[in-house]
Amino acid sequence: MKKIEIEPIVIMLCTAGRGGMRTVVESYKHDGLFEKWNIQLVHTHDEGSVLKRFNIFIQALVKFMYLILFKKVALIHNHSAMRGSFWRKNVFSTLARMRGIPVILHLHGSEMEKFYYSQVPWGKNKIISILNKADVVMVLSKSWEKFVLKIAPDATVKIVYNYVTPPKITLQKALQESKNDTVNILFLGLIGKRKGVYDLIDAVKKIKVVCDRRFKVLIGGNGEVEELQNLIVENDLQEQVVYLGWVSGEEKESYLRSCDIYILPSYNEGLPMSLLEAMSWGKPVISTRVGGIPELIRDNQDGMIVDAGNVEQISSSLMELIESKEKRRQFGQNSRERIEEKFSDKVVLPQIDALYQHTGNWRKK
């Protein structure tokens, strides 16, 4: 009887929790990477109680053990953030190495550098060891590559940018989507200090008293929602700021399509998916010079880059774009072209294909 060949699989490890990491993985699946490489997704974490998260971890561990023991696994693609995510994912990487399976450690954590320097010497040495042992450390920007090689010079580091698939809409139509007299400014992300949402509120307070144009700031996300809502009321900004709740799917697409300006004044980032998505819709963007953002946004071409925490710069940048429709149009056009040239599925997915092909163990056993 002819022996049936078992097709090798790739195991992808990721959280099921909301955020940029999950968005990246969902894009991989939507754009055919899962089907092309026979990827089996294992969720190692989710939002919820400690008990729920522990159960998910144990279930993931059991599933992972079954796959590496009884399936032909060519590669592990391990999506990792910092803190608990980093240590959890190392359990899976260690088990894979014991089976001789190559591991791509894909770093997403926006505060990875802060996480490393907060460790005691033993913790720092362990992080360095994990980075050095990975077959490939996949990072989101040149600044992250520089950091990883600074602490772990023996690591094999590859830069692969996050990407978006540009919407199937012409650039001209994308630029015409917003037709309201009110200038709509959109923020999507975790509500809290790290994403700069409180700095945005302070900037709105400044703009409110001097701006001649009508504007509205739309904030979508989860996190410190009650504190945000209290600040809106305490500063009498109900007319200028609207909290949308958690926004995803078609609702998110609708807001991105119709907004006039997208803002993300973060203190720490990797390469934010929300900025990529907004730029793909031809929107001018305002963000900070942290992480990979300066590699994405060309200041005063695609949008405006400010210093994290600088409310004066945030407010003046917002004012400039609110008052100039022509500047919004030109920056938006440049944004869309920037995505198509360097941060689209057509550019980035072939890089992942090449990395998989080079790193994976595709030899017949």
C-alpha atoms as a printed R data frame, in Angstrom:
    type eleno elety resid chain resno       x      y      z
1   ATOM     1    CA   MET     A     1   0.000  0.000  0.000
2   ATOM     2    CA   LYS     A     2   1.290  3.464 -0.920
3   ATOM     3    CA   LYS     A     3   2.260  5.518  2.114
4   ATOM     4    CA   ILE     A     4   0.190  8.698  2.522
5   ATOM     5    CA   GLU     A     5   2.373 11.761  3.046
6   ATOM     6    CA   ILE     A     6   1.265 14.022  5.886
7   ATOM     7    CA   GLU     A     7   1.496 17.688  4.992
8   ATOM     8    CA   PRO     A     8   3.598 19.693  7.461
9   ATOM     9    CA   ILE     A     9   1.807 22.277  9.559
10  ATOM    10    CA   VAL     A    10   2.775 25.623 11.076
11  ATOM    11    CA   ILE     A    11   1.579 26.298 14.627
12  ATOM    12    CA   MET     A    12   0.737 29.923 15.332
13  ATOM    13    CA   LEU     A    13   0.442 31.029 18.976
14  ATOM    14    CA   CYS     A    14  -1.508 34.165 19.805
15  ATOM    15    CA   THR     A    15  -3.888 35.769 22.283
16  ATOM    16    CA   ALA     A    16  -7.636 35.821 21.635
17  ATOM    17    CA   GLY     A    17  -7.857 39.159 23.466
18  ATOM    18    CA   ARG     A    18  -8.729 42.360 21.670
19  ATOM    19    CA   GLY     A    19  -5.888 44.454 20.306
20  ATOM    20    CA   GLY     A    20  -3.300 44.856 17.583
21  ATOM    21    CA   MET     A    21  -1.784 41.386 17.882
22  ATOM    22    CA   ARG     A    22  -5.108 39.692 17.221
23  ATOM    23    CA   THR     A    23  -5.770 42.097 14.352
24  ATOM    24    CA   VAL     A    24  -2.478 41.081 12.739
25  ATOM    25    CA   VAL     A    25  -3.337 37.381 13.003
26  ATOM    26    CA   GLU     A    26  -6.858 37.946 11.674
27  ATOM    27    CA   SER     A    27  -5.337 39.704  8.671
28  ATOM    28    CA   TYR     A    28  -3.038 36.724  8.054
29  ATOM    29    CA   LYS     A    29  -6.055 34.434  8.041
30  ATOM    30    CA   HIS     A    30  -8.207 36.713  5.875
31  ATOM    31    CA   ASP     A    31  -5.452 37.179  3.302
32  ATOM    32    CA   GLY     A    32  -4.722 33.483  2.774
33  ATOM    33    CA   LEU     A    33  -1.571 32.897  4.825
34  ATOM    34    CA   PHE     A    34  -3.280 30.247  6.984
35  ATOM    35    CA   GLU     A    35  -4.449 28.257  3.996
36  ATOM    36    CA   LYS     A    36  -1.167 28.600  2.111
37  ATOM    37    CA   TRP     A    37   1.003 27.337  4.980
38  ATOM    38    CA   ASN     A    38  -1.461 24.996  6.694
39  ATOM    39    CA   ILE     A    39  -1.430 27.075  9.879
40  ATOM    40    CA   GLN     A    40  -3.017 25.736 13.067
41  ATOM    41    CA   LEU     A    41  -3.902 28.593 15.429
42  ATOM    42    CA   VAL     A    42  -3.597 28.028 19.178
43  ATOM    43    CA   HIS     A    43  -4.962 30.723 21.505
44  ATOM    44    CA   THR     A    44  -2.820 30.857 24.635
45  ATOM    45    CA   HIS     A    45  -4.585 33.743 26.379
46  ATOM    46    CA   ASP     A    46  -7.806 35.755 26.500
47  ATOM    47    CA   GLU     A    47  -9.405 38.523 28.500
48  ATOM    48    CA   GLY     A    48 -11.228 37.586 31.691
49  ATOM    49    CA   SER     A    49 -10.661 36.289 35.209
50  ATOM    50    CA   VAL     A    50  -7.433 34.664 36.404
51  ATOM    51    CA   LEU     A    51  -9.189 31.287 36.432
52  ATOM    52    CA   LYS     A    52 -10.428 31.711 32.867
53  ATOM    53    CA   ARG     A    53  -6.968 32.731 31.641
54  ATOM    54    CA   PHE     A    54  -5.322 29.830 33.470
55  ATOM    55    CA   ASN     A    55  -7.770 27.337 31.919
56  ATOM    56    CA   ILE     A    56  -7.107 28.726 28.445
57  ATOM    57    CA   PHE     A    57  -3.362 28.421 28.988
58  ATOM    58    CA   ILE     A    58  -3.658 24.784 30.115
59  ATOM    59    CA   GLN     A    59  -5.943 23.908 27.190
60  ATOM    60    CA   ALA     A    60  -3.494 25.569 24.800
61  ATOM    61    CA   LEU     A    61  -0.615 23.637 26.334
62  ATOM    62    CA   VAL     A    62  -2.443 20.308 25.913
63  ATOM    63    CA   LYS     A    63  -3.339 21.096 22.291
64  ATOM    64    CA   PHE     A    64   0.202 22.246 21.561
65  ATOM    65    CA   MET     A    65   1.713 19.085 23.061
66  ATOM    66    CA   TYR     A    66  -0.593 16.922 20.952
67  ATOM    67    CA   LEU     A    67   0.353 18.763 17.764
68  ATOM    68    CA   ILE     A    68   4.122 18.644 18.279
69  ATOM    69    CA   LEU     A    69   4.032 14.984 19.350
70  ATOM    70    CA   PHE     A    70   1.673 13.555 16.732
71  ATOM    71    CA   LYS     A    71   1.766 15.950 13.749
72  ATOM    72    CA   LYS     A    72   4.505 16.919 11.364
73  ATOM    73    CA   VAL     A    73   5.242 20.467 12.530
74  ATOM    74    CA   ALA     A    74   7.611 22.477 10.357
75  ATOM    75    CA   LEU     A    75   7.559 25.771 12.220
76  ATOM    76    CA   ILE     A    76   6.251 27.647 15.268
77  ATOM    77    CA   HIS     A    77   5.182 31.275 14.778
78  ATOM    78    CA   ASN     A    78   5.029 32.617 18.322
79  ATOM    79    CA   HIS     A    79   3.364 36.043 18.728
80  ATOM    80    CA   SER     A    80   4.547 37.577 21.992
81  ATOM    81    CA   ALA     A    81   4.086 40.791 23.934
82  ATOM    82    CA   MET     A    82   5.864 41.703 27.179
83  ATOM    83    CA   ARG     A    83   5.435 40.700 30.830
84  ATOM    84    CA   GLY     A    84   3.210 37.623 31.291
85  ATOM    85    CA   SER     A    85   2.819 37.076 27.557
86  ATOM    86    CA   PHE     A    86   6.589 36.848 27.080
87  ATOM    87    CA   TRP     A    87   7.088 34.327 29.877
88  ATOM    88    CA   ARG     A    88   4.038 32.233 28.873
89  ATOM    89    CA   LYS     A    89   5.103 31.999 25.251
90  ATOM    90    CA   ASN     A    90   8.568 30.868 26.276
91  ATOM    91    CA   VAL     A    91   7.037 27.664 27.675
92  ATOM    92    CA   PHE     A    92   5.819 26.792 24.173
93  ATOM    93    CA   SER     A    93   9.103 27.810 22.512
94  ATOM    94    CA   THR     A    94  11.068 25.610 24.937
95  ATOM    95    CA   LEU     A    95   8.862 22.584 24.210
96  ATOM    96    CA   ALA     A    96   9.226 23.181 20.463
97  ATOM    97    CA   ARG     A    97  13.020 23.315 20.700
98  ATOM    98    CA   MET     A    98  13.001 20.019 22.609
99  ATOM    99    CA   ARG     A    99  11.320 18.518 19.539
100 ATOM   100    CA   GLY     A   100  13.757 20.202 17.149
101 ATOM   101    CA   ILE     A   101  11.076 22.515 15.703
102 ATOM   102    CA   PRO     A   102  12.235 25.981 14.541
103 ATOM   103    CA   VAL     A   103  10.675 28.987 16.301
104 ATOM   104    CA   ILE     A   104   9.923 32.483 15.025
105 ATOM   105    CA   LEU     A   105   9.490 34.765 18.041
106 ATOM   106    CA   HIS     A   106   7.351 37.665 16.819
107 ATOM   107    CA   LEU     A   107   7.620 40.610 19.227
108 ATOM   108    CA   HIS     A   108   4.587 42.911 19.477
109 ATOM   109    CA   GLY     A   109   4.930 44.338 22.994
110 ATOM   110    CA   SER     A   110   4.867 48.131 22.875
111 ATOM   111    CA   GLU     A   111   6.792 48.393 26.154
112 ATOM   112    CA   MET     A   112   9.348 45.648 25.519
113 ATOM   113    CA   GLU     A   113  12.307 47.898 26.303
114 ATOM   114    CA   LYS     A   114  10.707 49.109 29.537
115 ATOM   115    CA   PHE     A   115   9.890 45.488 30.423
116 ATOM   116    CA   TYR     A   116  13.514 44.413 29.936
117 ATOM   117    CA   TYR     A   117  15.044 47.221 32.000
118 ATOM   118    CA   SER     A   118  12.565 46.646 34.847
119 ATOM   119    CA   GLN     A   119  13.921 43.125 35.437
120 ATOM   120    CA   VAL     A   120  16.424 42.006 38.055
121 ATOM   121    CA   PRO     A   121  19.717 40.664 36.573
122 ATOM   122    CA   TRP     A   122  18.395 37.095 36.457
123 ATOM   123    CA   GLY     A   123  15.315 38.238 34.513
124 ATOM   124    CA   LYS     A   124  17.400 40.250 32.052
125 ATOM   125    CA   ASN     A   125  19.671 37.278 31.437
126 ATOM   126    CA   LYS     A   126  16.658 35.044 30.863
127 ATOM   127    CA   ILE     A   127  15.190 37.475 28.304
128 ATOM   128    CA   ILE     A   128  18.534 37.617 26.491
129 ATOM   129    CA   SER     A   129  18.687 33.805 26.456
130 ATOM   130    CA   ILE     A   130  15.162 33.542 25.013
131 ATOM   131    CA   LEU     A   131  15.987 36.034 22.257
132 ATOM   132    CA   ASN     A   132  19.241 34.270 21.382
133 ATOM   133    CA   LYS     A   133  17.641 30.822 21.268
134 ATOM   134    CA   ALA     A   134  14.845 31.794 18.847
135 ATOM   135    CA   ASP     A   135  15.628 30.819 15.264
136 ATOM   136    CA   VAL     A   136  14.320 34.242 14.219
137 ATOM   137    CA   VAL     A   137  13.251 37.234 16.299
138 ATOM   138    CA   MET     A   138  10.715 39.052 14.148
139 ATOM   139    CA   VAL     A   139  10.376 42.764 14.999
140 ATOM   140    CA   LEU     A   140   8.166 45.577 13.757
141 ATOM   141    CA   SER     A   141  10.693 48.361 13.208
142 ATOM   142    CA   LYS     A   142  14.338 49.340 12.851
143 ATOM   143    CA   SER     A   143  14.279 50.857 16.347
144 ATOM   144    CA   TRP     A   144  13.204 47.488 17.789
145 ATOM   145    CA   GLU     A   145  15.895 45.694 15.779
146 ATOM   146    CA   LYS     A   146  18.461 48.072 17.274
147 ATOM   147    CA   PHE     A   147  17.202 47.411 20.815
148 ATOM   148    CA   VAL     A   148  17.157 43.608 20.473
149 ATOM   149    CA   LEU     A   149  20.658 43.504 19.000
150 ATOM   150    CA   LYS     A   150  21.893 45.841 21.718
151 ATOM   151    CA   ILE     A   151  20.899 43.430 24.498
152 ATOM   152    CA   ALA     A   152  21.173 40.152 22.551
153 ATOM   153    CA   PRO     A   153  23.781 40.618 19.791
154 ATOM   154    CA   ASP     A   154  23.724 36.910 18.923
155 ATOM   155    CA   ALA     A   155  19.997 36.990 18.063
156 ATOM   156    CA   THR     A   156  18.873 36.589 14.450
157 ATOM   157    CA   VAL     A   157  16.589 39.576 13.923
158 ATOM   158    CA   LYS     A   158  14.335 40.250 10.943
159 ATOM   159    CA   ILE     A   159  12.215 43.363 10.419
160 ATOM   160    CA   VAL     A   160   8.767 42.594  9.045
161 ATOM   161    CA   TYR     A   161   6.341 45.492  9.223
162 ATOM   162    CA   ASN     A   162   2.698 45.092 10.138
163 ATOM   163    CA   TYR     A   163   0.506 45.590  7.104
164 ATOM   164    CA   VAL     A   164  -3.036 46.262  5.965
165 ATOM   165    CA   THR     A   165  -4.924 45.329  2.849
166 ATOM   166    CA   PRO     A   166  -6.015 48.689  1.424
167 ATOM   167    CA   PRO     A   167  -9.799 48.984  1.072
168 ATOM   168    CA   LYS     A   168 -11.196 48.309 -2.365
169 ATOM   169    CA   ILE     A   169 -11.953 51.933 -2.993
170 ATOM   170    CA   THR     A   170 -10.162 54.427 -5.219
171 ATOM   171    CA   LEU     A   171  -7.967 57.018 -3.553
172 ATOM   172    CA   GLN     A   172 -10.155 59.789 -4.962
173 ATOM   173    CA   LYS     A   173 -13.290 58.268 -3.430
174 ATOM   174    CA   ALA     A   174 -11.537 57.642 -0.103
175 ATOM   175    CA   LEU     A   175 -10.617 61.316  0.081
176 ATOM   176    CA   GLN     A   176 -14.235 62.302 -0.595
177 ATOM   177    CA   GLU     A   177 -15.819 60.097  2.081
178 ATOM   178    CA   SER     A   178 -16.218 62.817  4.731
179 ATOM   179    CA   LYS     A   179 -18.621 65.553  3.597
180 ATOM   180    CA   ASN     A   180 -19.700 67.006  6.942
181 ATOM   181    CA   ASP     A   181 -19.081 70.603  7.973
182 ATOM   182    CA   THR     A   182 -17.824 69.294 11.299
183 ATOM   183    CA   VAL     A   183 -14.230 68.007 11.271
184 ATOM   184    CA   ASN     A   184 -14.282 64.534 12.838
185 ATOM   185    CA   ILE     A   185 -11.150 63.400 14.690
186 ATOM   186    CA   LEU     A   186 -10.931 59.682 15.496
187 ATOM   187    CA   PHE     A   187  -8.998 57.829 18.219
188 ATOM   188    CA   LEU     A   188  -9.177 54.028 18.542
189 ATOM   189    CA   GLY     A   189  -7.276 52.101 21.183
190 ATOM   190    CA   LEU     A   190  -6.838 51.228 24.827
191 ATOM   191    CA   ILE     A   191  -8.212 53.992 27.027
192 ATOM   192    CA   GLY     A   192  -5.421 55.034 29.389
193 ATOM   193    CA   LYS     A   193  -2.229 57.018 29.792
194 ATOM   194    CA   ARG     A   194  -0.036 54.858 27.515
195 ATOM   195    CA   LYS     A   195  -2.079 55.630 24.420
196 ATOM   196    CA   GLY     A   196  -2.101 59.351 25.261
197 ATOM   197    CA   VAL     A   197  -5.858 59.700 25.427
198 ATOM   198    CA   TYR     A   198  -5.682 62.012 28.475
199 ATOM   199    CA   ASP     A   199  -3.230 64.245 26.614
200 ATOM   200    CA   LEU     A   200  -5.769 64.336 23.798
201 ATOM   201    CA   ILE     A   201  -8.441 65.535 26.238
202 ATOM   202    CA   ASP     A   202  -6.104 68.283 27.466
203 ATOM   203    CA   ALA     A   203  -5.442 69.304 23.859
204 ATOM   204    CA   VAL     A   204  -9.180 69.488 23.135
205 ATOM   205    CA   LYS     A   205  -9.585 71.819 26.135
206 ATOM   206    CA   LYS     A   206  -7.035 74.164 24.555
207 ATOM   207    CA   ILE     A   207  -8.544 74.001 21.075
208 ATOM   208    CA   LYS     A   208 -12.097 74.521 22.266
209 ATOM   209    CA   VAL     A   209 -11.530 78.167 23.211
210 ATOM   210    CA   VAL     A   210  -9.698 79.234 20.033
211 ATOM   211    CA   CYS     A   211 -10.934 77.064 17.157
212 ATOM   212    CA   ASP     A   212 -13.187 78.748 14.607
213 ATOM   213    CA   ARG     A   213 -14.190 75.471 12.944
214 ATOM   214    CA   ARG     A   214 -16.631 72.938 14.322
215 ATOM   215    CA   PHE     A   215 -14.893 69.719 15.335
216 ATOM   216    CA   LYS     A   216 -15.674 66.534 17.208
217 ATOM   217    CA   VAL     A   217 -13.349 63.953 18.755
218 ATOM   218    CA   LEU     A   218 -14.630 60.367 18.575
219 ATOM   219    CA   ILE     A   219 -12.955 57.932 20.982
220 ATOM   220    CA   GLY     A   220 -13.371 54.173 20.645
221 ATOM   221    CA   GLY     A   221 -11.788 51.508 22.814
222 ATOM   222    CA   ASN     A   222 -11.752 49.721 26.144
223 ATOM   223    CA   GLY     A   223  -9.784 50.248 29.343
224 ATOM   224    CA   GLU     A   224 -10.192 53.178 31.755
225 ATOM   225    CA   VAL     A   225 -13.583 54.117 30.366
226 ATOM   226    CA   GLU     A   226 -15.083 55.551 33.546
227 ATOM   227    CA   GLU     A   227 -12.129 57.872 34.089
228 ATOM   228    CA   LEU     A   228 -12.396 59.106 30.500
229 ATOM   229    CA   GLN     A   229 -16.116 59.771 30.798
230 ATOM   230    CA   ASN     A   230 -15.586 61.641 34.075
231 ATOM   231    CA   LEU     A   231 -12.947 63.854 32.448
232 ATOM   232    CA   ILE     A   232 -15.282 64.660 29.572
233 ATOM   233    CA   VAL     A   233 -17.977 65.836 31.994
234 ATOM   234    CA   GLU     A   234 -15.614 67.627 34.419
235 ATOM   235    CA   ASN     A   235 -14.128 69.678 31.581
236 ATOM   236    CA   ASP     A   236 -17.506 70.377 29.940
237 ATOM   237    CA   LEU     A   237 -16.451 68.667 26.685
238 ATOM   238    CA   GLN     A   238 -19.664 66.778 25.957
239 ATOM   239    CA   GLU     A   239 -20.132 68.755 22.738
240 ATOM   240    CA   GLN     A   240 -16.587 68.111 21.556
241 ATOM   241    CA   VAL     A   241 -15.810 64.540 22.715
242 ATOM   242    CA   VAL     A   242 -17.901 61.402 22.223
243 ATOM   243    CA   TYR     A   243 -17.031 57.994 23.660
244 ATOM   244    CA   LEU     A   244 -18.061 55.271 21.186
245 ATOM   245    CA   GLY     A   245 -17.371 52.112 23.208
246 ATOM   246    CA   TRP     A   246 -15.400 49.235 21.748
247 ATOM   247    CA   VAL     A   247 -15.394 49.567 17.955
248 ATOM   248    CA   SER     A   248 -14.640 46.695 15.581
249 ATOM   249    CA   GLY     A   249 -15.629 45.126 12.273
250 ATOM   250    CA   GLU     A   250 -17.889 47.080  9.962
251 ATOM   251    CA   GLU     A   251 -18.483 49.758 12.589
252 ATOM   252    CA   LYS     A   252 -14.754 50.473 12.799
253 ATOM   253    CA   GLU     A   253 -14.508 50.550  9.029
254 ATOM   254    CA   SER     A   254 -17.361 53.065  8.909
255 ATOM   255    CA   TYR     A   255 -15.646 55.420 11.353
256 ATOM   256    CA   LEU     A   256 -12.306 55.135  9.554
257 ATOM   257    CA   ARG     A   257 -14.011 55.795  6.239
258 ATOM   258    CA   SER     A   258 -15.816 58.912  7.415
259 ATOM   259    CA   CYS     A   259 -13.349 60.595  9.783
260 ATOM   260    CA   ASP     A   260 -11.232 63.580  8.696
261 ATOM   261    CA   ILE     A   261  -8.212 63.119 10.974
262 ATOM   262    CA   TYR     A   262  -6.878 60.111 12.867
263 ATOM   263    CA   ILE     A   263  -4.866 60.625 16.062
264 ATOM   264    CA   LEU     A   264  -2.851 58.292 18.287
265 ATOM   265    CA   PRO     A   265  -0.660 60.256 20.763
266 ATOM   266    CA   SER     A   266   0.929 57.168 22.369
267 ATOM   267    CA   TYR     A   267   3.884 56.944 24.757
268 ATOM   268    CA   ASN     A   268   4.910 53.447 23.594
269 ATOM   269    CA   GLU     A   269   4.099 51.534 20.415
270 ATOM   270    CA   GLY     A   270   5.338 48.866 18.060
271 ATOM   271    CA   LEU     A   271   3.749 49.580 14.689
272 ATOM   272    CA   PRO     A   272   0.077 50.336 15.431
273 ATOM   273    CA   MET     A   273  -2.480 48.622 13.222
274 ATOM   274    CA   SER     A   274  -4.941 51.467 13.745
275 ATOM   275    CA   LEU     A   275  -2.557 53.959 12.118
276 ATOM   276    CA   LEU     A   276  -2.018 51.626  9.173
277 ATOM   277    CA   GLU     A   277  -5.771 51.199  8.772
278 ATOM   278    CA   ALA     A   278  -6.461 54.933  8.929
279 ATOM   279    CA   MET     A   279  -3.742 55.701  6.382
280 ATOM   280    CA   SER     A   280  -5.078 53.008  4.057
281 ATOM   281    CA   TRP     A   281  -8.344 54.964  4.004
282 ATOM   282    CA   GLY     A   282  -6.462 58.084  2.908
283 ATOM   283    CA   LYS     A   283  -6.598 59.866  6.259
284 ATOM   284    CA   PRO     A   284  -4.082 62.401  7.607
285 ATOM   285    CA   VAL     A   285  -2.657 61.163 10.907
286 ATOM   286    CA   ILE     A   286  -1.161 62.652 14.044
287 ATOM   287    CA   SER     A   287   1.013 60.468 16.238
288 ATOM   288    CA   THR     A   288   4.227 60.384 18.271
289 ATOM   289    CA   ARG     A   289   7.855 59.593 17.535
290 ATOM   290    CA   VAL     A   290   7.911 56.269 19.385
291 ATOM   291    CA   GLY     A   291   8.511 52.677 18.249
292 ATOM   292    CA   GLY     A   292   8.105 52.176 14.518
293 ATOM   293    CA   ILE     A   293   5.823 55.180 13.994
294 ATOM   294    CA   PRO     A   294   8.542 57.460 12.508
295 ATOM   295    CA   GLU     A   295   9.228 54.715  9.950
296 ATOM   296    CA   LEU     A   296   5.568 54.791  8.954
297 ATOM   297    CA   ILE     A   297   4.628 58.472  9.085
298 ATOM   298    CA   ARG     A   298   6.731 61.023  7.220
299 ATOM   299    CA   ASP     A   299   6.321 64.225  9.203
300 ATOM   300    CA   ASN     A   300   4.468 66.933  7.292
301 ATOM   301    CA   GLN     A   301   3.926 64.551  4.380
302 ATOM   302    CA   ASP     A   302   1.520 61.830  5.559
303 ATOM   303    CA   GLY     A   303   0.646 63.561  8.804
304 ATOM   304    CA   MET     A   304   2.278 65.163 11.799
305 ATOM   305    CA   ILE     A   305   4.581 63.669 14.428
306 ATOM   306    CA   VAL     A   306   4.678 65.139 17.928
307 ATOM   307    CA   ASP     A   307   6.553 64.389 21.137
308 ATOM   308    CA   ALA     A   308   4.709 62.011 23.467
309 ATOM   309    CA   GLY     A   309   3.090 63.955 26.302
310 ATOM   310    CA   ASN     A   310   3.488 67.350 24.616
311 ATOM   311    CA   VAL     A   311  -0.049 68.731 24.781
312 ATOM   312    CA   GLU     A   312   1.004 71.983 23.109
313 ATOM   313    CA   GLN     A   313   2.283 70.127 20.032
314 ATOM   314    CA   ILE     A   314  -0.801 67.899 19.930
315 ATOM   315    CA   SER     A   315  -3.177 70.864 20.077
316 ATOM   316    CA   SER     A   316  -1.271 72.939 17.493
317 ATOM   317    CA   SER     A   317  -1.106 69.971 15.074
318 ATOM   318    CA   LEU     A   318  -4.812 69.360 15.470
319 ATOM   319    CA   MET     A   319  -5.553 73.050 14.917
320 ATOM   320    CA   GLU     A   320  -3.452 73.123 11.774
321 ATOM   321    CA   LEU     A   321  -5.270 70.167 10.235
322 ATOM   322    CA   ILE     A   322  -8.716 71.252 11.431
323 ATOM   323    CA   GLU     A   323  -8.248 74.644  9.768
324 ATOM   324    CA   SER     A   324  -6.753 73.386  6.479
325 ATOM   325    CA   LYS     A   325  -8.900 71.142  4.291
326 ATOM   326    CA   GLU     A   326  -6.225 71.226  1.593
327 ATOM   327    CA   LYS     A   327  -3.551 69.984  3.972
328 ATOM   328    CA   ARG     A   328  -5.854 67.182  5.125
329 ATOM   329    CA   ARG     A   329  -6.449 66.195  1.520
330 ATOM   330    CA   GLN     A   330  -2.753 66.207  0.584
331 ATOM   331    CA   PHE     A   331  -1.619 64.338  3.691
332 ATOM   332    CA   GLY     A   332  -4.414 61.822  3.194
333 ATOM   333    CA   GLN     A   333  -3.371 61.175 -0.405
334 ATOM   334    CA   ASN     A   334   0.237 60.682  0.696
335 ATOM   335    CA   SER     A   335  -0.897 58.327  3.479
336 ATOM   336    CA   ARG     A   336  -2.725 56.009  1.115
337 ATOM   337    CA   GLU     A   337   0.219 55.952 -1.305
338 ATOM   338    CA   ARG     A   338   2.612 55.256  1.574
339 ATOM   339    CA   ILE     A   339   0.616 52.190  2.609
340 ATOM   340    CA   GLU     A   340   0.429 50.851 -0.932
341 ATOM   341    CA   GLU     A   341   4.176 51.276 -1.460
342 ATOM   342    CA   LYS     A   342   5.529 49.773  1.776
343 ATOM   343    CA   PHE     A   343   2.890 48.534  4.237
344 ATOM   344    CA   SER     A   344   0.349 46.610  2.156
345 ATOM   345    CA   ASP     A   345  -0.401 42.897  1.893
346 ATOM   346    CA   LYS     A   346   1.239 42.786 -1.528
347 ATOM   347    CA   VAL     A   347   4.526 43.995 -0.054
348 ATOM   348    CA   VAL     A   348   4.654 42.306  3.369
349 ATOM   349    CA   LEU     A   349   3.100 38.868  2.803
350 ATOM   350    CA   PRO     A   350   5.830 37.797  0.341
351 ATOM   351    CA   GLN     A   351   8.375 38.698  3.056
352 ATOM   352    CA   ILE     A   352   6.591 36.369  5.496
353 ATOM   353    CA   ASP     A   353   6.465 33.645  2.843
354 ATOM   354    CA   ALA     A   354  10.226 33.934  2.373
355 ATOM   355    CA   LEU     A   355  10.834 33.857  6.128
356 ATOM   356    CA   TYR     A   356   8.673 30.751  6.552
357 ATOM   357    CA   GLN     A   357  10.381 29.006  3.654
358 ATOM   358    CA   HIS     A   358  13.861 29.790  4.950
359 ATOM   359    CA   THR     A   359  13.202 29.060  8.650
360 ATOM   360    CA   GLY     A   360  10.840 26.085  8.610
361 ATOM   361    CA   ASN     A   361  11.865 22.457  8.685
362 ATOM   362    CA   TRP     A   362  10.220 21.272  5.460
363 ATOM   363    CA   ARG     A   363  12.359 18.135  5.032
364 ATOM   364    CA   LYS     A   364  10.438 14.906  4.874
365 ATOM   365    CA   LYS     A   365  10.864 12.839  8.045
